[in-house]
């Protein structure tokens, strides 16, 4: 669950009942409510720690997804004083590249295992967007127990020589091959700028 707080429909004061407003303060009630719903509906509060279910976390977990992309000071790497989206530990990937050049971007992610079994293994499969090659540093992620973490890098390489702006959408998929049958999908959006 990612909640950037853009164009949130909310009650307003004045002549209208509802309006659109932006800001993370607008998303906070929604994120908190969904986190509470996940915990109470599926009984995850006994196996999840507050770090995973805090409103500042990006939750990619459902009863069938046992990998969590969590935002904590340990999972966010910021090389300078300004924090850019590339340094956040999102489950999704957004990549902007220039056409006509072999540009390369590498993004790193850390996941926490929130499953109940031990010795879980997830295997990756990638659907490449047109004109982009996605290569993974690791082909499998291995977890021995609850709250184990694993990090991986994804390399995006542009092979497009397009003259127009274009956007493509695909996914990176982690499938549990040992310890369950869960599938965790990470959406990929790639924009090629002419």
Backbone bond lengths (Angstrom), bond angles and torsions (degrees), N, CA, C in turn:
res aa  C-N    CA-C-N  psi(-1)  N-CA   C-N-CA  omega(-1)  CA-C   N-CA-C  phi
1 X - - - 1.446 - - 1.520 106.93 -
2 X 1.303 116.77 122.12 1.457 122.97 176.50 1.523 106.71 -119.88
3 X 1.303 117.58 133.06 1.462 121.00 -176.47 1.523 110.56 -133.21
4 X 1.322 117.28 84.24 1.463 119.87 -178.21 1.523 114.00 -73.12
5 X 1.329 118.43 -14.54 1.458 120.74 177.27 1.515 113.70 77.64
6 X 1.312 117.58 38.88 1.464 121.28 -179.47 1.529 108.89 -107.49
7 X 1.328 116.43 126.67 1.467 123.33 178.04 1.529 112.71 52.45
8 X 1.322 115.93 57.78 1.459 122.04 178.94 1.526 108.86 -88.06
9 X 1.338 116.33 128.47 1.454 121.62 177.33 1.524 108.36 -76.38
10 X 1.324 116.94 123.97 1.466 120.94 -175.78 1.514 110.54 -145.39
11 X 1.330 115.21 161.22 1.467 120.39 174.39 1.531 108.46 -68.15
12 X 1.339 115.74 144.84 1.464 120.58 -177.92 1.524 109.98 -129.02
13 X 1.295 114.58 161.02 1.460 119.99 173.38 1.519 108.55 -95.41
14 X 1.295 117.20 160.19 1.460 120.23 178.32 1.509 112.00 104.77
15 X 1.329 115.63 -146.88 1.458 121.91 -174.04 1.529 114.83 -79.53
16 X 1.346 117.88 -15.28 1.467 120.58 -177.75 1.523 110.25 -113.67
17 X 1.329 115.40 151.82 1.463 119.66 179.22 1.526 112.44 -80.04
18 X 1.360 115.86 -37.46 1.450 120.98 -176.16 1.518 109.83 -133.00
19 X 1.329 115.12 153.67 1.462 120.58 174.96 1.523 109.17 -152.93
20 X 1.325 116.64 167.83 1.453 122.60 175.76 1.526 108.00 -98.39
21 X 1.326 116.47 133.79 1.453 120.87 177.33 1.522 107.53 -140.08
22 X 1.323 116.74 156.36 1.457 121.08 -177.99 1.517 111.15 -124.13
23 X 1.309 114.69 152.07 1.460 122.92 179.28 1.512 109.28 138.68
24 X 1.315 116.78 149.62 1.464 119.46 -178.64 1.525 111.72 -62.78
25 X 1.344 116.73 -25.48 1.461 119.80 176.67 1.527 110.78 -62.43
26 X 1.328 117.37 -26.49 1.460 121.04 178.68 1.532 111.53 -75.74
27 X 1.326 116.90 -30.26 1.462 120.61 -177.25 1.525 112.57 -85.12
28 X 1.308 117.71 -24.12 1.470 122.11 -173.87 1.534 113.35 -53.83
29 X 1.332 120.48 -47.67 1.474 118.70 179.43 1.526 112.82 -62.41
30 X 1.322 116.61 -35.25 1.464 120.18 179.96 1.524 110.78 -68.64
31 X 1.322 116.73 -45.37 1.466 121.39 -179.23 1.524 110.42 -64.11
32 X 1.325 116.57 -44.72 1.466 120.51 179.42 1.525 110.88 -61.51
33 X 1.324 116.96 -41.10 1.459 121.11 -179.95 1.521 111.63 -65.95
34 X 1.322 117.15 -43.15 1.465 120.02 179.82 1.525 110.32 -66.36
35 X 1.332 117.88 -41.53 1.469 120.79 177.73 1.528 110.46 -60.90
36 X 1.324 117.25 -42.69 1.473 121.11 178.08 1.524 110.69 -65.14
37 X 1.346 116.90 -40.19 1.463 120.92 179.19 1.531 110.72 -64.07
38 X 1.327 116.90 -43.02 1.464 120.66 178.32 1.525 110.10 -60.29
39 X 1.314 116.45 -46.96 1.464 120.14 -179.10 1.523 112.68 -62.39
40 X 1.342 116.58 -47.56 1.469 118.95 -174.72 1.521 112.72 -76.95
41 X 1.321 117.66 -36.08 1.464 120.69 -177.85 1.521 112.05 -68.24
42 X 1.342 116.73 -43.51 1.453 119.78 -174.10 1.526 112.87 -108.91
43 X 1.317 118.08 9.14 1.459 121.15 175.38 1.510 114.50 62.38
44 X 1.316 117.24 32.90 1.454 120.19 -176.05 1.518 113.19 -81.38
45 X 1.317 118.04 -9.90 1.460 119.88 -175.57 1.523 112.17 -63.33
46 X 1.328 118.01 -21.83 1.466 119.53 179.58 1.523 111.99 -79.87
47 X 1.331 118.20 -19.87 1.458 119.68 -178.35 1.525 112.78 -114.11
48 X 1.320 118.14 -8.48 1.459 120.73 -178.86 1.514 109.76 -104.64
49 X 1.300 116.21 141.64 1.462 119.28 176.74 1.533 108.73 -92.20
50 X 1.336 118.96 162.20 1.470 121.21 -179.11 1.524 113.01 -58.44
51 X 1.338 118.20 -29.46 1.459 121.37 179.00 1.528 110.94 -57.27
52 X 1.328 116.50 -38.83 1.457 120.89 -177.28 1.520 111.54 -77.36
53 X 1.327 118.00 -36.55 1.457 120.29 -173.90 1.517 113.66 -101.76
54 X 1.323 118.22 12.05 1.465 119.41 178.92 1.522 109.84 -69.15
55 X 1.353 118.01 151.80 1.462 120.09 -179.82 1.531 113.04 -60.14
56 X 1.331 118.04 -19.25 1.463 119.67 -179.99 1.520 111.77 -87.66
57 X 1.331 117.46 4.69 1.456 120.73 -179.29 1.516 111.10 -93.25
58 X 1.315 115.53 149.71 1.461 120.01 170.68 1.508 106.04 -96.39
59 X 1.305 117.34 112.28 1.453 120.95 -176.11 1.519 109.82 -97.56
60 X 1.316 116.26 123.70 1.458 120.15 173.71 1.512 109.27 -109.47
61 X 1.327 117.10 13.59 1.455 120.33 -172.30 1.530 112.57 -99.51
62 X 1.301 115.66 141.17 1.457 125.27 169.36 1.518 104.21 -132.53
63 X 1.314 119.95 -176.66 1.458 118.23 177.86 1.526 112.86 -58.64
64 X 1.319 117.72 -24.07 1.459 120.35 -178.78 1.524 113.37 -101.06
65 X 1.296 118.98 -14.20 1.458 121.93 177.15 1.510 107.81 -104.03
66 X 1.299 117.01 118.33 1.457 120.41 -175.55 1.525 112.86 -110.24
67 X 1.323 118.24 15.27 1.456 121.77 174.57 1.515 108.40 -110.98
68 X 1.322 116.66 132.89 1.460 122.03 -176.36 1.520 109.29 -120.40
69 X 1.327 116.07 129.38 1.463 122.69 172.31 1.520 106.24 -95.47
70 X 1.300 117.02 102.60 1.455 121.83 -172.23 1.527 110.60 -104.05
71 X 1.330 116.43 142.15 1.463 121.70 176.04 1.514 108.73 -99.82
72 X 1.307 116.75 107.20 1.452 121.62 173.10 1.514 107.42 -134.52
73 X 1.304 117.46 172.35 1.462 119.20 178.55 1.520 110.87 -62.37
74 X 1.357 117.64 -23.70 1.458 120.54 178.93 1.525 112.38 -80.20
75 X 1.351 117.65 -26.23 1.457 119.73 -176.04 1.523 112.81 -97.55
76 X 1.320 117.48 -2.30 1.461 121.55 178.43 1.515 108.14 -109.76
77 X 1.333 116.76 119.14 1.458 119.90 177.73 1.521 108.20 -106.16
78 X 1.289 117.07 124.01 1.456 121.44 -176.79 1.523 109.07 -125.35
79 X 1.333 118.22 107.32 1.461 120.41 -174.42 1.524 114.31 -75.35
80 X 1.320 117.83 -14.13 1.461 119.62 178.74 1.523 109.15 -143.98
81 X 1.319 116.39 -170.29 1.463 119.51 -173.92 1.524 113.75 -74.15
82 X 1.328 119.25 -19.52 1.463 120.02 179.09 1.526 109.25 -100.39
83 X 1.315 115.59 136.22 1.456 121.03 -178.11 1.518 109.20 -98.94
84 X 1.323 116.35 119.85 1.458 121.63 177.81 1.523 109.34 -104.39
85 X 1.315 115.79 159.46 1.464 121.12 -177.21 1.527 112.29 -58.72
86 X 1.329 118.58 -29.81 1.461 121.19 -179.75 1.522 112.66 -60.70
87 X 1.317 117.67 -23.13 1.453 120.56 -176.16 1.531 112.80 -94.46
88 X 1.325 117.31 0.66 1.457 120.61 177.31 1.523 109.69 -89.05
89 X 1.285 116.56 150.76 1.460 122.37 -175.79 1.529 111.16 -89.97
90 X 1.334 116.52 57.35 1.460 121.23 179.97 1.529 111.42 -73.52
91 X 1.325 116.12 152.75 1.463 120.85 174.06 1.523 110.62 -74.40
92 X 1.326 117.12 -23.52 1.469 121.40 -178.66 1.528 110.23 -98.90
93 X 1.328 114.34 165.10 1.464 121.07 178.73 1.520 108.98 -126.24
94 X 1.321 116.03 132.35 1.458 122.46 174.80 1.521 107.55 -124.41
95 X 1.332 116.03 122.14 1.463 121.17 -174.03 1.521 108.66 -128.82
96 X 1.338 116.32 131.52 1.461 122.18 174.87 1.518 107.52 -117.81
97 X 1.350 116.48 125.94 1.467 121.36 -178.28 1.515 110.07 -131.72
98 X 1.305 115.58 156.96 1.464 122.38 176.00 1.520 109.52 -91.45
99 X 1.325 116.45 137.29 1.466 119.49 177.80 1.522 109.74 -78.77
100 X 1.308 114.59 159.38 1.453 119.88 177.75 1.516 113.65 80.91
101 X 1.318 117.49 4.37 1.461 119.48 178.29 1.518 108.92 -138.42
102 X 1.302 115.86 154.82 1.456 120.81 176.76 1.515 109.25 -89.01
103 X 1.317 116.81 73.18 1.457 119.20 179.90 1.521 110.22 -85.36
104 X 1.330 115.48 149.47 1.454 122.58 -177.71 1.520 108.50 -130.44
105 X 1.320 116.14 136.37 1.463 121.74 173.27 1.521 108.02 -131.06
106 X 1.327 115.17 140.17 1.454 121.24 177.38 1.525 108.17 -120.75
107 X 1.321 116.05 130.68 1.466 121.55 179.37 1.528 108.09 -125.22
108 X 1.319 115.40 142.12 1.464 121.72 -177.34 1.523 110.46 -115.07
109 X 1.322 116.60 141.30 1.450 121.94 178.07 1.527 110.06 -134.92
110 X 1.340 115.21 153.15 1.458 122.70 175.83 1.525 108.09 -127.13
111 X 1.323 116.13 131.47 1.461 120.95 178.29 1.519 109.73 -118.56
112 X 1.331 115.53 150.26 1.460 122.85 176.63 1.519 108.02 -113.49
113 X 1.314 116.12 133.38 1.465 121.33 179.94 1.518 108.92 -80.57
114 X 1.334 116.86 121.31 1.463 122.36 -178.80 1.522 111.61 -114.37
115 X 1.325 116.69 21.00 1.458 120.66 179.96 1.516 111.54 -85.19
116 X 1.317 115.09 171.66 1.454 120.12 -178.37 1.518 112.62 -97.74
117 X 1.322 117.64 -19.30 1.461 120.56 -179.70 1.518 112.26 -83.67
118 X 1.306 115.30 173.50 1.458 120.60 175.96 1.516 108.43 -114.26
119 X 1.314 114.68 163.47 1.462 121.55 178.56 1.528 112.94 55.14
120 X 1.305 116.66 50.19 1.470 121.13 177.12 1.525 109.45 -85.96
121 X 1.329 115.66 142.01 1.461 121.64 178.13 1.524 108.44 -130.55
122 X 1.327 115.83 130.18 1.462 122.65 177.73 1.525 108.56 -114.56
123 X 1.340 116.04 135.46 1.461 121.57 178.53 1.519 108.96 -113.16
124 X 1.338 115.99 140.10 1.461 120.63 -175.33 1.525 111.68 -91.98
125 X 1.320 115.27 147.84 1.456 121.68 165.31 1.521 106.38 -137.84
126 X 1.311 115.24 145.73 1.463 121.32 -172.85 1.509 109.37 -126.10
127 X 1.329 115.48 135.67 1.464 121.29 170.75 1.520 106.24 -108.19
128 X 1.313 116.66 110.88 1.465 121.58 -177.04 1.524 111.77 -77.07
129 X 1.338 117.36 132.71 1.466 119.94 171.18 1.532 109.23 -68.28
130 X 1.315 116.73 155.81 1.461 120.83 178.43 1.525 109.75 -57.78
131 X 1.320 115.87 129.06 1.463 121.12 176.41 1.516 115.12 83.06
132 X 1.322 117.44 3.67 1.464 121.49 -178.97 1.528 108.52 -129.87
133 X 1.319 115.68 136.01 1.458 121.03 172.13 1.520 107.95 -106.05
134 X 1.322 116.02 125.40 1.462 121.87 177.29 1.519 107.69 -108.00
135 X 1.328 116.58 122.69 1.461 119.62 176.24 1.519 109.84 -123.44
136 X 1.309 114.90 141.49 1.456 122.03 -175.70 1.515 110.27 -103.69
137 X 1.330 115.25 139.46 1.462 121.20 176.28 1.530 110.07 -65.63
138 X 1.329 116.57 -42.50 1.465 122.33 -179.78 1.515 109.61 -117.76
139 X 1.319 116.34 143.95 1.457 121.06 175.94 1.529 111.68 -94.56
140 X 1.341 116.16 -20.71 1.457 121.07 178.49 1.525 110.40 -136.93
141 X 1.330 115.67 151.38 1.457 123.41 171.84 1.515 106.95 -118.08
142 X 1.342 116.93 131.33 1.458 121.26 -177.35 1.522 109.69 -118.74
143 X 1.350 114.71 136.21 1.461 121.61 -179.50 1.519 108.84 -130.68
144 X 1.333 116.76 133.38 1.460 121.53 -179.32 1.509 113.44 -94.67
145 X 1.351 117.09 -27.09 1.460 119.82 -176.43 1.525 109.93 -158.80
146 X 1.315 115.31 171.62 1.462 123.38 177.92 1.527 110.11 -54.71
147 X 1.321 116.41 135.98 1.463 126.39 177.23 1.521 114.39 72.33
148 X 1.347 117.91 10.09 1.466 119.30 169.61 1.519 108.14 -64.63
149 X 1.317 117.16 148.71 1.462 121.14 178.18 1.527 110.26 -117.53
150 X 1.314 115.23 155.85 1.457 122.38 174.48 1.523 107.78 -144.35
151 X 1.314 116.04 142.08 1.466 121.35 178.65 1.522 109.22 -116.44
152 X 1.322 114.52 148.99 1.464 119.70 177.25 1.522 109.54 -146.57
153 X 1.321 115.32 157.57 1.467 121.83 177.28 1.518 109.27 -116.12
154 X 1.332 114.72 146.25 1.460 122.37 177.77 1.517 107.50 -122.56
155 X 1.330 116.18 129.76 1.473 121.02 178.79 1.524 108.66 -108.12
156 X 1.327 115.10 124.86 1.458 122.68 176.98 1.521 107.83 -107.54
157 X 1.330 117.08 123.34 1.463 121.17 -179.16 1.519 109.75 -125.28
158 X 1.337 115.27 125.41 1.461 121.28 -179.10 1.520 109.94 -82.64
159 X 1.337 115.71 130.97 1.457 120.97 175.59 1.530 109.79 -125.46
160 X 1.344 115.48 20.63 1.458 121.85 -175.27 1.520 110.95 -92.68
161 X 1.310 115.63 141.03 1.459 121.47 172.72 1.527 106.71 -124.53
162 X 1.341 116.03 55.45 1.464 121.72 -177.08 1.523 110.18 -87.68
163 X 1.313 115.49 155.94 1.463 119.77 177.72 1.524 111.27 -103.12
164 X 1.329 117.65 -14.63 1.456 121.43 -179.90 1.525 110.42 -112.42
165 X 1.338 114.84 157.10 1.459 119.70 173.89 1.525 108.84 -67.98
166 X 1.318 116.08 140.98 1.453 120.60 179.49 1.524 109.71 -148.37
167 X 1.325 116.12 153.59 1.461 121.93 177.26 1.519 108.41 -132.88
168 X 1.335 115.56 137.86 1.460 121.10 179.37 1.526 109.04 -130.29
169 X 1.322 115.41 148.97 1.459 121.48 -179.02 1.522 109.38 -126.28
170 X 1.309 116.62 133.42 1.468 122.59 176.18 1.523 108.10 -147.87
171 X 1.343 116.90 -157.38 1.459 119.19 -179.48 1.523 111.86 -153.46
172 X 1.319 113.20 157.60 1.458 122.46 168.32 1.529 104.35 -110.91
173 X 1.330 116.69 130.33 1.450 120.09 -173.75 1.535 109.84 -123.92
174 X 1.339 115.87 127.14 1.461 122.43 174.33 1.527 107.06 -104.67
175 X 1.348 116.59 117.15 1.468 121.45 -179.95 1.524 108.99 -109.12
176 X 1.331 115.62 129.69 1.458 120.83 178.47 1.527 108.34 -72.14
177 X 1.335 116.67 119.07 1.463 121.09 -179.61 1.528 111.84 -108.39
178 X 1.343 115.88 -6.76 1.463 120.70 175.62 1.525 107.90 -148.49
179 X 1.320 117.02 126.18 1.453 120.78 178.95 1.519 113.99 94.33
180 X 1.319 117.61 12.54 1.458 120.99 179.09 1.509 111.24 157.06
181 X 1.326 115.67 -168.86 1.467 120.14 179.76 1.526 110.98 -135.45
182 X 1.318 116.50 22.09 1.455 121.12 -176.67 1.528 111.48 -68.83
183 X 1.331 114.38 153.12 1.464 121.96 172.96 1.519 107.24 -128.68
184 X 1.315 116.02 127.22 1.466 122.10 179.06 1.521 107.33 -115.42
185 X 1.325 116.09 119.75 1.462 121.27 -177.56 1.520 110.84 -105.35
186 X 1.330 114.94 137.97 1.471 121.50 173.24 1.524 107.54 -117.21
187 X 1.337 116.86 113.68 1.466 119.29 178.60 1.529 111.09 -65.90
188 X 1.321 115.63 145.90 1.467 122.29 177.80 1.520 107.81 -124.73
189 X 1.324 117.07 125.60 1.466 122.67 174.01 1.520 107.66 -119.80
190 X 1.340 116.07 121.68 1.459 121.13 -179.24 1.520 108.66 -119.75
191 X 1.324 116.14 124.89 1.460 121.55 175.57 1.525 108.76 -109.58
192 X 1.329 115.49 128.69 1.453 121.24 175.33 1.519 107.38 -105.67
193 X 1.319 116.06 121.68 1.464 121.16 -179.33 1.514 110.07 -103.60
194 X 1.339 115.78 129.63 1.468 120.84 179.98 1.525 110.68 -72.21
